[in-house]
Amino acid sequence: MTDTVLVLNAGSSSLKYQLIEPDSGKSLADGTIEQIGEPSSSVADHGAALQAAFEALSADGIDLKTCGLVAVGHRVVHGGAVFYRPTVIDDAVIARLKHLSMLAPLHNPPALDGIDVARRMLPDVPHVAVFDTAFFHDMPAAAATYAIDRELAQKWHIRRYGFHGTSHRYVSEQAAEFLGLRWDRANQIVLHLGNGASASAIAGGRPVDTSMGLTPLEGLVMGTRSGDIDPGIIGYLCREADMSIEDTEVMLNRHSGLLGLAGERDFRALRQRIESGDSTAQLAYDVFIHRLRKYVGGYLAILGRTDVISFTAGVGENAAAVRLDALRGLQGLGIEIDEDRNAQPANGARRISTDDSSVAVLVVPTNEELAIARDCLIAIEA
């Protein structure tokens, strides 16, 4: 019987699941349970959500007891400095993850809730945590270090951790394979553009910089997150607008980015408003593109030689205008987009640069769930 892994991604009010054959990459079933714990929902908590997921799998003809399940993989956003490899979960790991929740109070607690429920409901298979931060653990110190008081940073574990690491690693591997390059020799920029967005510079399979930092708030403009701001803004708002630290964190994480600028975080709706002449939507888009180009330019300088730039995730894979505008006019840097190729619908990995472009530009669909499933096998076989 072929081995399978159940991958779970628990958010504060959602649970995504997928049953995968790691060797073949085949997805046997997947789904999302939303509005967990909300007043209008019949799904009271993560236990009820996981039960609903099991019922949905059963309705698809899948019995987790007889489908060759060898592990359950859990996406955990923040591993801190402690966890940077796929890790089999036990009570000691749970205790350390609870301590790390101070670094990711919006992300790690829901993951821990999902792990707790899943371990109780599936006690006979190993559970493995796979961390968003792991790929960036060994970034050069110059890229990982904030220029703040050194002792304070050491005491409170303040550094640039980076996120979406599973996606950046997977996409960079796929891009190298697509182009017939060795991953450990290729220099790459990966642009993971979704509601959350991040960029990375990868030299010879090793990340040398990334846009997100201590938290997923730093970097690019996102759906609801501000990305880079002057940190003085926080103190200014606390003093002058009488906002608490909690108020500012909520504003920067949930009411900023495209939503804060235009009241809209969906790129399709934003484009429709732009096409109808909405100047507010146009400015939001322009700010997004400006920040994206700024990071691309910075990473081109850091890498020195770049072989490939890859777009991935919901916006990166589907928004042709974003790809074109992000790299428009960069022929002098060896980047030339073929507008006809770029306009074609996404269908697997594909090249959207011209044949003469010295830097290949690709669209590479991400598959974090498959990467997590394969990491689970590494962990349980170690």
ZAMARGU-4260 file (C-alpha; in steps of 0.2 Angstrom, whole numbers, plus 5000, padded with zeros to 4 digits):
<rodrens>
0) 5000/5000/5000 | 5006/5017/4996 | 5011/5029/5010 | 5000/5044/5013 | 5002/5059/5024
5) 4988/5070/5030 | 4993/5089/5030 | 4984/5101/5042 | 4985/5120/5041 | 4975/5127/5056
10) 4972/5145/5056 | 4962/5155/5069 | 4946/5152/5061 | 4950/5140/5047 | 4957/5122/5044
15) 4964/5117/5028 | 4968/5098/5025 | 4975/5088/5011 | 4979/5069/5010 | 4994/5067/4999
20) 5005/5053/4992 | 5022/5060/4995 | 5031/5049/4983 | 5020/5052/4968 | 5014/5070/4973
25) 4996/5064/4971 | 4983/5073/4981 | 4969/5061/4986 | 4958/5073/4994 | 4958/5091/5001
30) 4946/5104/5008 | 4944/5119/5019 | 4933/5121/5035 | 4930/5140/5038 | 4922/5151/5051
35) 4927/5140/5065 | 4920/5147/5082 | 4911/5161/5074 | 4893/5165/5080 | 4885/5161/5063
40) 4895/5144/5061 | 4890/5127/5066 | 4908/5123/5068 | 4912/5127/5086 | 4930/5124/5088
45) 4945/5115/5080 | 4939/5098/5086 | 4923/5100/5077 | 4932/5106/5062 | 4943/5091/5062
50) 4929/5079/5064 | 4920/5088/5049 | 4936/5085/5039 | 4936/5067/5043 | 4918/5066/5038
55) 4922/5074/5022 | 4936/5062/5019 | 4924/5047/5023 | 4911/5054/5010 | 4925/5054/4997
60) 4928/5035/5001 | 4944/5038/5011 | 4946/5028/5028 | 4961/5035/5037 | 4964/5019/5046
65) 4966/5009/5030 | 4973/5022/5018 | 4992/5019/5022 | 4993/5035/5033 | 5010/5036/5040
70) 5010/5053/5047 | 5001/5069/5050 | 5010/5085/5045 | 5006/5102/5053 | 5011/5119/5046
75) 5018/5129/5060 | 5022/5147/5056 | 5035/5152/5069 | 5049/5140/5074 | 5060/5153/5082
80) 5078/5149/5084 | 5074/5132/5091 | 5065/5123/5077 | 5072/5123/5060 | 5070/5105/5054
85) 5054/5095/5052 | 5051/5089/5070 | 5041/5074/5077 | 5029/5081/5090 | 5029/5076/5108
90) 5024/5084/5124 | 5041/5092/5126 | 5040/5100/5108 | 5022/5106/5113 | 5029/5115/5128
95) 5043/5124/5118 | 5030/5129/5105 | 5019/5136/5118 | 5033/5147/5124 | 5037/5153/5106
100) 5019/5159/5104 | 5025/5176/5110 | 5034/5178/5094 | 5019/5174/5083 | 5003/5177/5094
105) 4992/5178/5079 | 4998/5162/5071 | 5006/5149/5082 | 4991/5147/5095 | 4979/5141/5082
110) 4992/5129/5075 | 4994/5122/5093 | 4975/5120/5095 | 4975/5110/5079 | 4989/5099/5084
115) 4981/5096/5101 | 4965/5090/5093 | 4973/5080/5079 | 4985/5071/5091 | 4970/5066/5102
120) 4960/5060/5087 | 4974/5052/5078 | 4985/5045/5092 | 4992/5030/5082 | 5003/5039/5069
125) 5017/5052/5072 | 5013/5070/5070 | 5026/5081/5063 | 5028/5100/5064 | 5035/5109/5048
130) 5040/5127/5051 | 5038/5142/5039 | 5054/5149/5046 | 5065/5134/5044 | 5071/5138/5027
135) 5078/5155/5032 | 5086/5149/5048 | 5104/5150/5041 | 5103/5166/5032 | 5119/5176/5033
140) 5120/5186/5049 | 5120/5203/5040 | 5103/5199/5033 | 5096/5191/5049 | 5102/5204/5061
145) 5092/5220/5066 | 5102/5236/5070 | 5096/5237/5088 | 5104/5235/5105 | 5113/5218/5104
150) 5109/5212/5122 | 5091/5216/5120 | 5090/5207/5104 | 5098/5192/5111 | 5088/5192/5127
155) 5071/5192/5117 | 5076/5182/5102 | 5074/5197/5090 | 5081/5193/5073 | 5074/5192/5055
160) 5066/5174/5054 | 5057/5175/5037 | 5041/5166/5033 | 5033/5156/5018 | 5050/5146/5018
165) 5041/5130/5013 | 5035/5139/4998 | 5051/5148/4993 | 5061/5132/4995 | 5049/5121/4984
170) 5047/5135/4971 | 5066/5137/4969 | 5068/5119/4967 | 5055/5117/4954 | 5062/5133/4945
175) 5079/5125/4944 | 5072/5108/4938 | 5062/5117/4925 | 5077/5126/4918 | 5088/5111/4919
180) 5099/5120/4932 | 5107/5113/4948 | 5098/5120/4963 | 5114/5122/4973 | 5122/5132/4959
185) 5107/5143/4953 | 5104/5161/4959 | 5086/5165/4961 | 5073/5177/4967 | 5056/5170/4972
190) 5041/5181/4974 | 5027/5173/4984 | 5012/5185/4981 | 4996/5181/4989 | 4986/5189/5003
195) 5002/5187/5012 | 5017/5191/5002 | 5036/5189/5003 | 5051/5189/4992 | 5067/5179/4994
200) 5085/5180/4987 | 5092/5162/4985 | 5110/5159/4981 | 5115/5141/4977 | 5100/5134/4986
205) 5104/5145/5001 | 5093/5160/5006 | 5103/5175/5008 | 5089/5187/5011 | 5070/5188/5013
210) 5057/5202/5015 | 5048/5196/5031 | 5057/5198/5048 | 5053/5194/5066 | 5035/5193/5061
215) 5026/5191/5044 | 5022/5210/5045 | 5038/5216/5038 | 5042/5218/5019 | 5030/5219/5004
220) 5013/5227/5004 | 5000/5213/5007 | 4981/5211/5007 | 4979/5217/5025 | 4997/5220/5031
225) 5007/5236/5029 | 5024/5228/5026 | 5038/5240/5029 | 5034/5256/5039 | 5044/5269/5049
230) 5044/5261/5066 | 5042/5279/5073 | 5024/5278/5067 | 5019/5266/5081 | 5026/5278/5094
235) 5018/5293/5086 | 5001/5285/5085 | 5002/5279/5103 | 5006/5297/5109 | 4996/5308/5097
240) 4981/5296/5092 | 4980/5288/5109 | 4981/5271/5102 | 4987/5256/5112 | 5001/5244/5106
245) 4987/5232/5103 | 4977/5244/5093 | 4992/5248/5082 | 4996/5229/5079 | 4978/5225/5074
250) 4978/5240/5062 | 4995/5236/5054 | 4991/5217/5053 | 4972/5217/5048 | 4967/5235/5042
255) 4982/5240/5032 | 4990/5235/5015 | 4978/5235/5000 | 4963/5235/5012 | 4969/5250/5021
260) 4973/5260/5006 | 4958/5255/4995 | 4946/5246/5006 | 4949/5230/4995 | 4961/5216/4996
265) 4955/5205/4981 | 4966/5209/4966 | 4952/5205/4954 | 4941/5218/4962 | 4955/5230/4963
270) 4958/5229/4944 | 4940/5231/4940 | 4940/5247/4950 | 4956/5253/4942 | 4949/5250/4925
275) 4933/5260/4930 | 4945/5275/4934 | 4945/5273/4953 | 4960/5284/4958 | 4961/5276/4976
280) 4962/5259/4969 | 4976/5264/4957 | 4986/5272/4971 | 4985/5256/4981 | 4991/5246/4966
285) 5005/5258/4963 | 5011/5257/4981 | 5010/5238/4980 | 5020/5238/4963 | 5033/5251/4969
290) 5037/5241/4985 | 5039/5225/4975 | 5050/5233/4962 | 5061/5240/4976 | 5064/5222/4983
295) 5067/5215/4966 | 5080/5228/4963 | 5088/5226/4980 | 5089/5207/4978 | 5097/5208/4960
300) 5111/5219/4969 | 5113/5206/4983 | 5114/5191/4971 | 5125/5200/4959 | 5121/5187/4946
305) 5103/5181/4944 | 5097/5166/4934 | 5079/5166/4937 | 5064/5176/4945 | 5049/5166/4949
310) 5031/5171/4953 | 5020/5160/4964 | 5005/5160/4975 | 4987/5166/4971 | 4992/5184/4964
315) 5009/5179/4958 | 5002/5164/4948 | 4986/5173/4941 | 4988/5191/4940 | 4997/5194/4923
320) 4997/5213/4926 | 5006/5212/4942 | 5020/5202/4934 | 5022/5213/4920 | 5022/5229/4930
325) 5034/5222/4943 | 5047/5219/4930 | 5042/5232/4916 | 5057/5242/4909 | 5071/5231/4916
330) 5079/5226/4900 | 5095/5235/4905 | 5096/5223/4919 | 5094/5208/4908 | 5075/5205/4911
335) 5063/5205/4897 | 5045/5199/4898 | 5036/5192/4883 | 5019/5200/4885 | 5010/5186/4875
340) 5017/5172/4886 | 5013/5182/4902 | 4995/5184/4897 | 4992/5165/4895 | 4983/5157/4909
345) 4993/5148/4922 | 4995/5129/4919 | 5010/5122/4928 | 5027/5129/4928 | 5030/5140/4912
350) 5042/5154/4906 | 5035/5171/4903 | 5052/5180/4898 | 5058/5181/4880 | 5070/5169/4873
355) 5083/5183/4873 | 5081/5188/4892 | 5097/5183/4901 | 5087/5182/4917 | 5073/5168/4915
360) 5056/5174/4922 | 5044/5160/4927 | 5027/5156/4934 | 5029/5142/4946 | 5014/5135/4956
365) 5018/5132/4974 | 5013/5117/4983 | 5017/5119/5001 | 5006/5104/5006 | 5017/5092/4996
370) 5033/5099/5003 | 5026/5097/5020 | 5021/5079/5017 | 5039/5075/5010 | 5046/5084/5025
375) 5036/5072/5036 | 5044/5057/5028 | 5061/5064/5032 | 5057/5067/5050 | 5049/5050/5054
380) 5063/5041/5044 | 5077/5050/5053
</rodrens>
